[in-house]
Each structure stands twice: as structure tokens, then as C-alpha cells.
Amino acid sequence: PAPSGPLPRKGIAPCSCSKHTMKLARNPYTQHQKRARTLPGSFFVKDKRELTAGAERGDLERIPAVGRGYHLDRLTHSEPFLLPAAREVLEEMASRFADAMEGTADEGASIRITSLTRTKEQQRRLRRRNANAFNGVSTHNYGASFDVAFIDRPNESVTCGGPSWALQTILQDMQKAGKILVIPEGICMHITPR
């Protein structure tokens, strides 16, 4: 059985989820933006006060730090909230990943979510240190997108091949089925519900 406890595990390198390691079609960012503005409950999250109000209305839902098949990274430039449609996509993707790992030598691998909803100020600060961050209004500012940057391995015996192939296949299937829009970036996969 895979060891229990928090991921990532100290000393065990994660598997990268990026355009360099996974082959996925790139949906234009304009499609992501259009969808972010039209999802049910969507609104521009200007600051933490508006984020709190959106959560109180039920437009944004808090994402647990650990769920089946995924865990949140230490969020330095985003908040653990998503629109309900984005949360459903995250949970379906992660659950399918957990199903694919179950009963294999890769059981216990977990998808690391590195970014969720950002306020306008968080987006501006991120842009200063990360040239890949969108310069302007991001789909993260609507609670519509999340980033997957890594797959964490439970121990050294788990290689990156199986988990990476499984996640790539799941994302390709969801993209082909019209459930998600994807931008494979140099450091992560940017995902928005379709």
C-alpha cells in the first residue's frame, strides 16, 4: 500500500505536467476568457472582500486542501476557491486519475494543483515574478481556471511514466468530449471548464 500522509514527500522529485512532458492540443486563450465570463455565477474577483462575498453567495466554493486524487500546493498567489463548474471539472479529473492509479504500482500518486482563484492584486504581483502570467485580466480572476503543475509520487518506486500518461489521457479525453479547455504551458497545464 502507498504510504499515507501529506504530499509532496520530502526528497522525492515530482513529475512535471507541462507542454514539455504532455502532448495536448492548445485551446486559444480567447476561448478560455469567453468561457470564464459566461460560466454560471461568474464575476471578476477584484479583491478579497469580493472573494468573500462571492463565497457567501455560493458563487465560489472552497476547495479542500486534499481531495480524491489531488492536493493543493501552498497557494502564494491565489485563493482556494473555484466556481462550481470549475470545481466539478477538477474533481472529475482527479477522481478519474485516482481510479487509473488504483491497484497499480503507481497507487498513491496525486495531482498537485498550484493555482486557483486570484484577486486583481495577486495577478499583478504574479506577473512581476512570472512572465508566463497573463498581463491583464486572467481567467483565474473569475474563479474559472486552475493550474496543474505536478504529480507527486508517494515513494521512489513510483516512476513518472504511468501517472503522467494517465493524466495526459484523461485530459485528452475530457478535452475531446468538450468538457475542458487546456493551455499547455512551460510550467503547468492551465484548465478551464468548457
C-alpha positions in Angstrom: 0.0 0.0 0.0 1.1 3.6 -0.7 2.2 5.4 2.4 -0.3 7.8 4.0 0.4 11.4 4.9 0.8 14.7 3.2 2.3 15.1 -0.3 4.7 16.2 -1.7 7.1 14.0 0.1 10.5 15.5 1.0 13.3 14.2 -1.2 11.0 12.6 -3.8 11.0 14.7 -7.0 7.5 15.2 -8.6 6.6 14.5 -12.2 6.1 17.7 -14.3 2.8 18.5 -16.0 3.8 20.9 -18.8 3.9 21.3 -22.6 7.4 19.6 -22.4 6.1 16.4 -20.8 2.5 16.1 -22.0 1.0 16.3 -25.5 -2.3 18.2 -25.5 -4.0 20.5 -28.0 -3.8 24.1 -27.1 -7.2 25.9 -26.9 -6.8 29.7 -27.7 -6.8 31.9 -24.6 -9.7 33.9 -26.0 -11.9 30.8 -25.7 -10.8 30.5 -22.0 -11.6 34.2 -21.4 -15.0 33.9 -23.1 -16.0 30.8 -21.1 -14.7 32.4 -17.8 -17.1 35.3 -18.3 -20.1 33.2 -19.1 -19.9 30.4 -16.5 -22.9 30.4 -14.1 -22.1 32.7 -11.1 -19.0 34.2 -12.9 -17.8 37.6 -11.7 -14.5 39.5 -11.7 -12.8 39.0 -8.3 -11.3 42.4 -7.7 -10.2 41.9 -4.1 -10.5 39.6 -1.0 -13.7 41.4 0.0 -15.4 40.4 -3.3 -14.0 36.9 -3.0 -15.6 36.6 0.5 -18.9 38.0 -0.8 -18.9 35.5 -3.8 -18.2 32.6 -1.4 -21.1 33.7 0.9 -23.4 33.9 -2.1 -22.4 30.4 -3.2 -20.9 31.7 -6.5 -17.4 30.5 -5.4 -16.8 27.2 -3.5 -13.9 26.5 -1.2 -11.6 23.7 -2.5 -10.4 21.3 0.2 -6.6 21.1 0.6 -6.8 17.4 -0.1 -9.3 15.5 -2.2 -9.5 12.2 -4.0 -6.6 12.1 -6.5 -5.4 15.7 -5.8 -4.0 18.1 -3.3 -3.4 21.9 -3.2 0.1 23.3 -3.3 1.0 26.1 -0.9 -1.0 28.9 -2.5 1.0 32.1 -2.6 -0.7 33.9 -5.4 -4.2 32.5 -5.4 -7.1 31.5 -3.0 -8.6 28.0 -2.6 -11.9 28.8 -4.3 -13.5 28.0 -7.7 -16.8 28.4 -9.5 -18.9 25.3 -9.1 -18.4 24.3 -12.8 -14.6 24.5 -12.4 -14.7 22.6 -9.1 -16.7 19.8 -10.9 -14.1 19.6 -13.6 -11.3 19.5 -11.0 -13.0 16.7 -9.0 -13.8 14.6 -12.1 -10.3 14.9 -13.5 -8.7 14.0 -10.1 -11.2 11.1 -9.4 -10.5 9.6 -12.9 -6.8 9.9 -12.1 -7.2 8.2 -8.7 -9.2 5.4 -10.5 -6.4 4.9 -13.0 -3.8 4.6 -10.2 -5.9 2.3 -8.1 -4.5 -1.2 -7.8 -1.3 -0.4 -9.8 2.3 0.1 -8.6 1.6 3.9 -9.0 -1.2 3.9 -6.4 -0.9 6.9 -4.1 0.3 9.4 -6.8 -1.6 12.7 -6.5 -2.1 15.7 -8.8 -0.8 18.9 -7.4 -3.0 22.0 -8.0 -0.8 25.1 -7.9 -3.2 27.9 -8.7 -6.9 28.7 -8.4 -8.8 32.0 -8.0 -6.7 35.1 -8.0 -7.6 38.7 -7.0 -6.6 41.5 -9.2 -3.7 42.3 -6.9 -2.5 38.7 -6.8 -2.5 38.6 -10.6 -0.5 41.8 -10.7 2.1 40.5 -8.2 2.4 37.2 -10.0 3.0 38.9 -13.3 6.0 40.7 -11.8 7.8 37.4 -11.0 6.4 35.1 -13.7 6.5 36.3 -17.3 4.0 33.4 -18.2 1.3 35.0 -16.1 -1.3 36.8 -18.3 -0.8 40.6 -18.3 -4.3 41.8 -17.6 -7.5 40.1 -16.6 -6.9 36.4 -16.2 -9.4 33.6 -16.2 -8.1 32.9 -12.7 -9.7 36.3 -11.8 -13.1 34.8 -12.4 -12.6 31.6 -10.4 -12.9 29.7 -13.7 -9.5 28.2 -14.1 -6.9 26.1 -12.2 -3.4 25.0 -12.9 -1.9 21.5 -12.6 1.9 21.7 -12.4 3.0 18.4 -10.9 2.1 14.8 -10.0 3.5 13.9 -6.6 4.8 10.4 -6.1 4.2 8.6 -2.8 7.6 6.9 -2.9 10.7 6.4 -5.1 9.4 3.2 -6.7 6.7 5.1 -8.5 8.1 6.4 -11.8 6.6 9.3 -13.7 5.7 7.3 -16.8 2.4 5.7 -15.6 0.9 8.7 -13.8 1.9 11.2 -16.5 0.5 9.0 -19.2 -2.8 8.5 -17.2 -3.2 12.2 -16.6 -2.4 13.1 -20.2 -5.0 10.6 -21.4 -7.7 11.9 -19.0 -7.1 15.5 -20.1 -7.2 14.5 -23.8 -10.5 12.6 -23.3 -12.1 15.5 -21.4 -10.9 18.0 -24.0 -12.2 15.8 -26.8 -15.5 15.4 -25.0 -15.9 19.2 -24.8 -15.6 19.3 -21.0 -12.4 21.4 -20.7 -10.2 23.9 -22.4 -6.5 23.5 -22.0 -3.4 25.6 -22.4 -0.2 23.5 -22.1 2.3 26.0 -20.6 6.0 25.7 -19.9 5.4 25.0 -16.2 1.8 23.7 -15.9 -1.5 22.8 -17.6 -4.0 25.7 -17.4 -7.5 24.2 -17.3 -10.9 25.9 -17.7 -14.4 24.2 -18.0 -15.9 24.4 -21.4 
